[in-house]
Amino acid sequence: MNPSLLWLAAALFTWGIGEGMFFYFQPIYLAQLGANPVQIGAILGAAGIAMMLAHIPAGALTDKIGARPLLRSAWLLGLLAAWLMAAAQSLPLFIAGMLLYGFTAFVAAPLNTYVTAARGPWSIGRALTLISATFNLGIFIGPLLGGYLGDQYGLRTVYFVAASIFIFSTTLIFFLSAQPISPPDPADPPASLLKNPAYLGYLAFGFFIMLALYLPQPFSPKFLQEIRGLSLAQIGLLGSIGGLGNTTLNYLLGHIKNPRYGFILGQATVALFAFILWQFSALPLLMIAYFIFGGSRAARTLYIAQIRPLVHPSQLGLAYGIAETIGSLVIATAPVMVGFLYNWQPISIYPVSLAAVTIGMLLTLVLHKQTP
């Protein structure tokens, strides 16, 4: 393995611990600061918009200057955002920190480009899912720690501890070496991505799939606390199990030779997750649900992994950036939709999610042979 991938894995692992400490509790902490369900959905959606605005410029810049400078910038900006959220004692300042943190999602395109360039003999799917697995291993640890600290000392303390962990992660990212850039041939430049029908069709297909996969996620911690009666520690335990599931399923699905098969299996795990939370409340079943929900992140990674054959190498950063923008559009719109559903009838988000994922799986089967 390229030594730089080891440094990157270590940085992602520690960042995953910090993010995992607070990620699952965001809707709960927003409510503690005074936001109602519709407002929470709007806030999460605004964070998604912040993500959406950054991906395309970051992807285009990656193609020109390389991925490493953007990785360093993202880590530093995320560190600043984390300390802003920790210091906030009112909803407006906390929202500002959330939006700034959401903006750091521009790291996705340079991160995927960096891993693609540094992967050596590995397939793109294997490299991306393995690196993603290290982040999710941190996500396995973070919620356990965050749930315990939240119950004992309050959720604000969780943000201070997470921000402190981010200092160490940011230090690690500066050990990465630069990777080569693939400039286009001036004599034979590639066609614009906007004139690439295979790529554009794949984006349209991916938007619906990513929307279906994300629907059951943003309000589940709030649902488990308010409707199922779970404590913060129990929700943290589920989040940690979800991180373990992310790590395990990223590894397993990433090793399937054809990434499309892992892609559809990942969707199936989300369907089962939605069904269990809809129909059951026993903690052991919820633990199973959160473990298998790890397939959602694997599905998203494998969706990205299938982009490389569709575009010219010199356009890869931009292609990844546009695809990540589609994913951020999902994050911007889905919480608002789910917020209205939750305000109407909290449990309704799960049958709606189940129906959407089922349709997505059928679309994948129908379009499977049509996707290069």
C-alpha positions, 0 to 999 in steps of 0.5 A: 500500500502507498504510505500516503494512504496509510497517513490518510487512513489514520487521519480519516479514522481519527476524524471519524471518531470526532465526527461520530461523537456528535453526528448522530446527536445533531437533531437532538442538540438542535432541539435543545437549542430551541429548534422544532422538527420543521426547523431542524429539517430546514437547518440540516437542509441548509447544511446540505446546500453548503455542501452542494455549493463547494463540490464542483469548484473543488473538483475543478480545482483538483484537476488543476492543482492536485488534491493535496492542497484541498485536503489540507484546506478541508481539514483546517476548515473543519477544525475551525467549524468544530470549535465554533459549534463547541463554543456556540451557546445559541442556535444562530451561532451553532447553525453558522458552525454547522454550515461551515462544517457542511462546506468542508464536504468539498473534500469529497472530490479531492479525496476520491481523486487522491485515492484513485491516483494513489491506489496502485494495483488496487481497483478503484472500488476496493481502494475507495471502500477500504479508505471509507472503512477506516473513517467508519471504524472511527464512526464506530468508536465515536458515538459510544464515547459521545453518548456516554459524555452526552449523558454524563456531561451534556452534549455541548461537552461532546463538541469540545472533545470532538474538536480536540480530536480534530486537532490530531487528525489535522496534523496527520493530513499534513504527512501526505505526499503529492500525487501526479496530475493528469493534464488533458492533451492540448491536441485532443482535449476531451469533450465537456462533461455536459456533452457526455450522455453516459455520465449525465444519465448516470448522475440522474439515476444516482440522484434518485438512488441517493435520495432513497438511501438518505431518507431514513437517516436524518431523523432516526436519532430523534425518532428513537429518543422521542418515540422509542424512548431510547437514552442518548447512551443507547442511541450512541451505541446504535451509532457505533454499531452503525459505524461497525456495519459501515466498516464491515460492509464497506470492506465486504461489498468493496471486494465484490469484483463488479461494483454494481452488485455491491451497489444493489446489495447496499440498497437492500440493507437500507430497505431492511433498516427502514422496515425494522425501525418501522415495525420493531422497537426491541433494542437487539433488532435495532442494533441489527438494523443499524449494523446493516444500515452500513450498506448505505455508505458502501452503496454511495461509495460504489456509486462513485467508484463506477464514474471513472470509466465514464470520463477522461482522467483529466476530468476526474476531479470535476466529475467526482465534484459534480457527482458529490454535488448531486449527493449534497442536493439530496442532503439539502432536500431530503431533511426538509421532506422528512421534517414535514413527514415527522411533524405529521406522523413520525413513523411515516418516514420509514414506510416512505423510505422503504417504498423509495428504496424498493423503487430504486432497487428496481431501477438499478435492476432495469438499468443495470446492463445499460450502465457502462 
